[in-house]
Amino acid sequence: MTELHYRTCPFCEATCGLEVETSGREVVSVRGDARDVFSHGYICPKATGLKHLDEDPDRLRIPLVRRAGELVEATWEEAFAEIDRRLPPILAEHGRHAVAVYLGNPNVHNMSGSLYTTVLVRALGSHNVYSASTVDQMPKQVSAGLMFGTMLSVPIPDVDRTDYLLMLGANPLVSNGSLLTAPDIRGRLRALRERGGRLVVVDPVRTRTAQAADEHHFIRPGTDALLLFALVNVLVTDGLTDLGRLSEHTNGVAEVAQLAGDFTPEAVAPACGIDAATIRRLAGELAAAPRAAVYGRIGSCTQEFGTLASWLVDVINVLTGNLDRDGGAMFPLAAAGQRNAQGRRAQGPGGRGKGVRFGRWTSRVRGVPETFGELPVACLAEEIETPGDGQVRALVTIAGNPALSTPDAERLDRALHGLEFVVSVDIYLNETTRHADVVLPVPPPSQRSHYDLAFGQLAVRNVANYSPPIFPVADGMLDEWQTLLRLTAIVAGQGPDADLAALDEFVAKTLLGMEQSVAGSPVAGRDAGELLAALAPRTGPERLLDLLLRAGPYGDHFGARPDGLTLGVLETNPHGVDLGPLRPRIPEVLRTPSGRIELAPEPIVADVPRLLAALSRRSNGGMVLIGRRQLRSNNSWMHNLGPLVRGRDQCTMQVHPDDAVRLGLADGGHAVVTSKAGSVRVPVEVTEDIMTGVVSIPHGWGHHAAGAKMAVAAEHPGVNTNVLADGSQLDPLSGNAVLNGIPVEVAAV
Ligand code: SF4
């Protein structure tokens, strides 16, 4: 007999609703859930990964422990005993910073991972916390934090209502959206154009999104901030700024206007490759459109001026009066767990936000400041290699593959090999976890509950959608949150046999205490014991989620608002609950200390001279490397699923025909690409869709490491483009690695 289950897809930020048909313990099919309140039946090819991941024989089902140099199967007790034997002595002898943590991107797509890795990281107390954020979106989080007060106060283009969308470094028709949760983005962009709106794409590649746009402009990689500053310059000098109601909520307008003075269209045009007349026209169109939004994504983040570019995107949204209005760039109001919705912002001057603070500590070797509690992952290799006090000697990886996904990948791979102890919580024995001394498997998505805590704050519509597990956790497997709690107990000195129920109770109490401590919280001053009792008998992530929902902006406030949201309400609505379109939130959303938008935050202003110095740079005629997204791939984590990697080689180097002729490259042949950091040999794909002087290779490939156990991926290995990324090159404000615009030499094989 078959059954139908409804759940949110965990494979990208679009959060599509799935209809999953099962028979016994088998996933029979995966379709789009036509009744999902957000995605209305849309899915992409990756959705079937739910079935393939379930069936993948390489997926780990039993813990592994290294014995006599080999990883061998072990019981959970043996695995935790080994961790308890090896990890606490390192902490005791060398201190907490000697143990590093790396959190991979799948954690943000996983409710247990989102909620319980935080608990583990807090218990560990190490300064050496690293994640995929510093090879991705950290610049946007830094600029949003400084301008609006919290790390996820990221304005989202209101694509469903805008009249004009200027997009930089983003290819949502392939990525399905990033820092922009919008299932069926193709349909949404098509609707934009059908209602008379205009889509303009700026990208070094004529991407699929660019092909579907009204207008596309090639731009030299790494120069987005120059173009954006020139747009600001035109808005200011031509008198096109109109902040509207934002005027009374914004500091720093005059300072920004002054800073833009040097960045005339004529000054930036030679560097970015877009002529001055076009820049002036784009600025005029942005100002004239009834409702417009500027949106920049990974291409504009992962470059040397990533934070400046991310900041300028929102400067333009503010100066044109498009921030926080329908059809502009808006702040979603997520149902659970967002700091910009906690409590109340103070009325009147003074604000009540804490804002954000960076640089509370710095990396030991290079002295790079932390951002949001983490250090740049580009620093991890040197922190492992460099002897001295505070040297990283052990590593815990959770759902991450930094050996493939981070800069100077070969160096990091060697460094991982030299660690005294590595614990990995992962679904595969991959290029990173092969270095582990203990590997703790986790259940596949079909055996986990799910709620998107982060993406609710990045979505083009306010929705809430909870997915119960389709299957119970398989015999012999631990729920991921229990694994993370056990690790927490070990690093906290309670040992592997600690009372997990008591520890989980403590986690819930702590989370409740944090909610209650926020001024204006609907649960402030309430009896904690009564509130916790109201969550019973739930435990684990469900208890935490129910707490966050009930104390959240739509919540029932533990009975004070009986019609409000609870986890129970979501459980009875398997297709999700629609909470309505985005609505203006300024000033309520702001959590800056001033309670206002900070258009010219001091750290960002201090970085502008660096950009000014780049104005005079000219291409030396050499090639530069950029990355690219792929529809059937998400970083490195879906390459062992046969149907997603079948067909022609996806890991190719794209190059323009003119460059191919000049360099003697043939379509289908091979090239050697060499940077300061390393060298790879890669198949050549000649295409007119990339600008001259630029080559593109997707990241997340390079599956040929001995000791990894991913048979399908090994048959389609590709090359690891992060071998070419120079770990010394960072965006200084965010610590984000520079992955776009890497100087390379390209030679035919
Ligand atoms: S677009 Fe993203 S969320 Fe939707 S089905 Fe594809 S992978 Fe899943």
Residues whose N, C-alpha, C, O or C-beta is under 5 A from the ligand:
A	BS01	SF4	C9 F11 C12 E13 A14 T15 C16 Y42 I43 C44 K46 A47 N176
